[in-house]
Amino acid sequence: MKNMPDELLVNAYYQALSLNLNPHFISLLKLEINRRSIATRLEKVSSQIG
C-alpha cells in the first residue's frame, strides 16, 4: 500500500465499505490512511458522498 497514491487509497477505503468487504481489509486501509495522516481527506470525500 505504500506505493498507492493517497486518492486511490481513500477511494479504495470507501469502495470497500460500500461493498461490505472483509472488516480486516477495511481496517488495514484505515490504518494506512491514519499512518499517512490523510484522515482529513476522508472527511472531505465523506461530505461529498453523503
CYANA upper distance limits for C-alpha pairs under 8 A (distance plus 0.5 A):
  1 MET  CA      9 LEU  CA      8.43
  1 MET  CA     32 GLU  CA      8.02
  4 MET  CA      8 LEU  CA      7.02
  4 MET  CA      9 LEU  CA      6.83
  5 PRO  CA      9 LEU  CA      6.79
  6 ASP  CA     10 VAL  CA      6.78
  6 ASP  CA     33 ILE  CA      8.39
  6 ASP  CA     38 ILE  CA      8.06
  7 GLU  CA     11 ASN  CA      6.66
  8 LEU  CA     12 ALA  CA      6.46
  9 LEU  CA     13 TYR  CA      6.69
  9 LEU  CA     29 LEU  CA      7.56
  9 LEU  CA     33 ILE  CA      7.81
 10 VAL  CA     14 TYR  CA      6.97
 10 VAL  CA     33 ILE  CA      7.80
 10 VAL  CA     41 ARG  CA      7.87
 10 VAL  CA     42 LEU  CA      6.95
 11 ASN  CA     15 GLN  CA      6.54
 12 ALA  CA     16 ALA  CA      6.44
 12 ALA  CA     29 LEU  CA      8.26
 13 TYR  CA     17 LEU  CA      6.81
 13 TYR  CA     26 ILE  CA      6.88
 13 TYR  CA     29 LEU  CA      6.39
 13 TYR  CA     30 LYS  CA      7.52
 14 TYR  CA     18 SER  CA      6.65
 15 GLN  CA     19 LEU  CA      6.60
 16 ALA  CA     20 ASN  CA      6.49
 16 ALA  CA     21 LEU  CA      5.77
 16 ALA  CA     26 ILE  CA      6.86
 17 LEU  CA     21 LEU  CA      6.92
 17 LEU  CA     26 ILE  CA      7.52
 21 LEU  CA     25 PHE  CA      7.67
 21 LEU  CA     26 ILE  CA      7.58
 22 ASN  CA     26 ILE  CA      6.99
 23 PRO  CA     27 SER  CA      6.59
 24 HIS  CA     28 LEU  CA      6.78
 25 PHE  CA     29 LEU  CA      6.92
 26 ILE  CA     30 LYS  CA      6.71
 27 SER  CA     31 LEU  CA      6.53
 28 LEU  CA     32 GLU  CA      6.79
 29 LEU  CA     33 ILE  CA      6.74
 30 LYS  CA     34 ASN  CA      6.69
 31 LEU  CA     35 ARG  CA      6.52
 32 GLU  CA     36 ARG  CA      6.68
 33 ILE  CA     37 SER  CA      6.75
 33 ILE  CA     38 ILE  CA      6.14
 33 ILE  CA     39 ALA  CA      6.63
 34 ASN  CA     38 ILE  CA      6.83
 34 ASN  CA     39 ALA  CA      6.49
 38 ILE  CA     42 LEU  CA      7.65
 39 ALA  CA     43 GLU  CA      7.19
 40 THR  CA     44 LYS  CA      6.88
 41 ARG  CA     45 VAL  CA      6.58
 42 LEU  CA     46 SER  CA      6.36
 43 GLU  CA     47 SER  CA      6.65
 44 LYS  CA     48 GLN  CA      6.88
 45 VAL  CA     49 ILE  CA      6.68
 46 SER  CA     50 GLY  CA      6.53
